[in-house]
Every structure is written in C-alpha cells, then in structure tokens.
Amino acid sequence: MAAIEFDAQITNGTIEIPAAHRNELLGEVHVIVFPQAPTTGVTKIDELIAHPLQIPGFRPLTRSEAHERR
C-alpha cells in the first residue's frame, strides 16, 4: 500500500482530494487524520520564559562550572 499525503481544509465534513491524486485514489481507502494545532506563535520556550519553573534548592551553574571539563 502506497501512502499519499496532502494538507486539506475540511468543509462541511468533507475533505477534497487534490486533483493531482484523484486518479490514484479509487474505491475504498483507509483514512488517518492528524488535526493541525492552531498556530498561535507561542512556543513552549515562550511559556517558560514568561513563567519560569520554580524548583526549590536549584542553583544555576556558574560560567566556569558550565565549561569545566573532566
């Protein structure tokens, strides 16, 4: 079984097959849908910068400790 991948919009519960793939897809098919999360422009890094984790007893490494070689 060969997989065909494309992005599409769902309109009234229908996914339109792009014209380039219509001749390849005849009869029954097995469909797996991966919904795309809305892009807000906010990443996990942005969230952590805005709300850093508070860990009791945590002490960041000094510059020399970070570059120390053993």
N, C-alpha and C positions, 0 to 999 in steps of 0.2 A: 504494500500500500504506500503510495507516494503522498506526502503531505503538501498542501497548498496553504500558504499563509498570506493574509492581507488584512489591512485595517478597514473598518467599515463603521458606518453610523446605523443605529437601529431606529427605524421609523415605523411606528405603529406595530411593533413586534416583529418586523421583517428586516432581515439582513440581505441587502442586494449583493449578488455575486458580481465582481468586476467583469466587464466584457472580455478581458484577456483570459479569464479562467472558465468562462461558461461552457466551452466545448469540452473541457477536461472533466467537468462535473455533471455526470448524467446518472439518473437513477437514485438509489439511496446513498446517503453519506452519513458519516459519524461526525458530529459537531462537538467541539470543545470551545467554550467561550471564556476568554480571560478579560474581564472588565478592566479598563484602564482607570486608575485612580485620577481624580481631577488634579490638575497641576496647579498648586497654589503658589509655587515659587518658594515655599517654606520647606527647608530640609531639616533633617534630624539635627544636623550641626547648628542650624539657626536656632532650633528649640533649646539645645544645650547651652548655647551662648546666652540666650535670653533667661534661661532658668537652669543654672549650673547645678549639678548633683552636689549635695551636701553630705560628705562622708566623715563621720566623727574620727578624729585622730589622723586624718590624711594630711601629709606634708609633701608638697611637690619637690621633686629633685632639684638640687642646685645645678647650675650650668656645668660645673666640674664633675658632679656626680653623674649627670646625664651623658657626659663624653668620656667618662672613665673607662679604660679598657683593662680587662683582666686576663 
